[in-house]
Amino acid sequence: MKVRKTILVTAAIVVLLSLMGATWIWYNCFGPGYYSELRAVVAEFWNIPGVEVRGADGNHDITLEHIWATVHVAGKGRMTFLALTTESFKAGEHVQLSEIGPYRFEVNGTGYVGVVKSATGEPVRSQFYCEWIDIGPKGECAQVLPFSVRSVPEAIARFDDICAALSTWPLKPDAKHFKDSKGSDYSI
């Protein structure tokens, strides 16, 4: 009788833990939790007066990651932000922008941007390409703007200032060239 009771209790615990695990997986990978960060980011945009969300999504992986949003700023134009979280709406170090008004970005460069030798971990100089700039205080492009942008709401508020600064940059094929603090060469 004691052995049977132990088996029943063990089976009940296994079933309960399995149900809890399945519920967690469903909620976070397929259910409402999967989109919770995206919904929170979109809600942050809707809380900014004069901003209309035109599109928002992310990389559909195990979690919804690398959230982006395209918004329209009343009387100004379109902006697309990348790498969004709810923290992007508070003062921080990075603000990734892929378009603003008439400007879209293409960044080419050569430098130390995260590629390493697998055997030693030693950094390797490599070529890179992306379609966004980081205008936050720790972003590579902060040094080529005459002001600091610490959050998404601040970037929206400085729409005209950002466009004015960008208007002084040469247009492709005469790209803006600069080096960051690590010695990477950028062409925007």
KETI-395628 format. One record per residue (C-alpha): residue in three letters; x, y, z. Coordinates in pm, whole numbers, padded with zeros to 5 digits, always signed. Layout:
BEGIN
AlaXYZ ...
***
This chain:
BEGIN
Met+00000+00000+00000 Lys+00283+00239+00086 Val+00458+00173-00248 Arg+00135+00233-00439 Lys+00080+00566-00257 Thr+00438+00674-00337 Ile+00388+00588-00705 Leu+00060+00784-00717 Val+00213+01090-00550 Thr+00515+01075-00783 Ala+00288+01040-01087 Ala+00074+01334-00970 Ile+00384+01550-00925 Val+00515+01455-01272 Val+00177+01532-01433 Leu+00150+01863-01247 Leu+00504+01969-01344 Ser+00442+01863-01705 Leu+00122+02070-01719 Met+00299+02370-01566 Gly+00585+02338-01817 Ala+00348+02300-02111 Thr+00148+02605-01997 Trp+00465+02813-01963 Ile+00585+02707-02310 Trp+00247+02781-02469 Tyr+00214+03121-02297 Asn+00563+03241-02384 Cys+00610+03081-02727 Phe+00263+03076-02881 Gly+00016+03252-02651 Pro-00032+03607-02529 Gly+00307+03625-02354 Tyr+00484+03588-02690 Tyr+00354+03927-02799 Ser+00356+04100-02459 Glu+00675+04303-02521 Leu+00555+04403-02869 Arg+00218+04517-02730 Ala+00393+04711-02453 Val+00623+04886-02705 Val+00329+04979-02931 Ala+00140+05113-02628 Glu+00440+05332-02539 Phe+00427+05487-02888 Trp+00052+05549-02865 Asn+00116+05738-02538 Ile+00328+05996-02724 Pro+00106+06279-02856 Gly+00109+06318-03234 Val+00256+05972-03300 Glu+00071+05709-03502 Val+00205+05354-03525 Arg+00211+05243-03890 Gly+00372+04902-03836 Ala+00545+04700-03566 Asp+00677+04346-03544 Gly+00985+04147-03455 Asn+01190+03840-03536 His+00962+03538-03486 Asp+01198+03306-03306 Ile+01140+03116-02982 Thr+01062+03458-02838 Leu+00956+03761-03038 Glu+01288+03945-03047 His+01445+04244-03223 Ile+01123+04447-03218 Trp+01093+04731-03472 Ala+00827+04995-03528 Thr+00750+05246-03801 Val+00563+05553-03680 His+00430+05870-03835 Val+00502+06190-03642 Ala+00226+06445-03707 Gly+00339+06732-03927 Lys+00688+06585-03966 Gly+00703+06240-04124 Arg+00803+05881-04084 Met+01051+05724-03841 Thr+01152+05359-03804 Phe+01317+05238-03484 Leu+01490+04903-03429 Ala+01591+04694-03127 Leu+01299+04823-02922 Thr+01205+04728-02567 Thr+01002+04917-02310 Glu+01337+05047-02182 Ser+01386+05228-02515 Phe+01135+05487-02393 Lys+01349+05578-02090 Ala+01691+05743-02085 Gly+01942+05488-02208 Glu+02254+05435-02415 His+02126+05322-02757 Val+01861+05448-03000 Gln+01862+05263-03334 Leu+01706+05448-03626 Ser+01669+05308-03978 Glu+01477+05596-04134 Ile+01358+05946-04055 Gly+01174+06176-04292 Pro+01342+06152-04634 Tyr+01651+05971-04498 Arg+01719+05596-04513 Phe+02050+05459-04400 Glu+02312+05230-04548 Val+02620+05182-04336 Asn+02931+05010-04468 Gly+03249+04978-04274 Thr+03550+04781-04165 Gly+03647+04730-03805 Tyr+03621+04532-03486 Val+03247+04471-03462 Gly+03215+04144-03274 Val+03390+03893-03501 Val+03648+03686-03311 Lys+03879+03392-03377 Ser+03699+03091-03233 Ala+04016+02931-03096 Thr+04149+03236-02912 Gly+03862+03486-02883 Glu+04091+03746-03041 Pro+03901+04021-03227 Val+03918+04012-03607 Arg+03887+04317-03827 Ser+03595+04255-04064 Gln+03362+04428-04307 Phe+03005+04506-04206 Tyr+02684+04644-04352 Cys+02359+04754-04191 Glu+02060+04973-04267 Trp+02040+05170-03942 Ile+02237+05409-03726 Asp+02266+05419-03347 Ile+02218+05780-03234 Gly+02214+05704-02861 Pro+02496+05829-02634 Lys+02688+05499-02667 Gly+02600+05460-03036 Glu+02858+05495-03308 Cys+02676+05787-03470 Ala+02640+05992-03151 Gln+02977+06150-03227 Val+02857+06291-03559 Leu+02542+06457-03422 Pro+02571+06795-03248 Phe+02337+06680-02966 Ser+02255+06372-02761 Val+01947+06151-02797 Arg+01882+05919-02502 Ser+01539+05767-02578 Val+01277+05706-02844 Pro+01053+05993-02721 Glu+01354+06226-02729 Ala+01436+06120-03087 Ile+01075+06190-03186 Ala+01087+06530-03015 Arg+01413+06608-03199 Phe+01283+06497-03541 Asp+01362+06834-03703 Asp+01705+06858-03534 Ile+01801+06509-03651 Cys+01688+06584-04008 Ala+01878+06915-04002 Ala+02197+06738-03889 Leu+02152+06465-04151 Ser+02101+06725-04424 Thr+02465+06831-04377 Trp+02590+06477-04443 Pro+02697+06402-04800 Leu+02458+06186-04997 Lys+02561+05858-05149 Pro+02799+05807-05329 Asp+02982+06080-05131 Ala+02924+05910-04796 Lys+02990+06049-04447 His+03311+05887-04320 Phe+03425+05865-03958 Lys+03606+05637-03709 Asp+03456+05526-03380 Ser+03646+05501-03051 Lys+03751+05141-03130 Gly+03905+05234-03465 Ser+03625+05102-03687 Asp+03577+05291-04015 Tyr+03219+05389-04105 Ser+03065+05509-04430 Ile+02706+05628-04406 
***
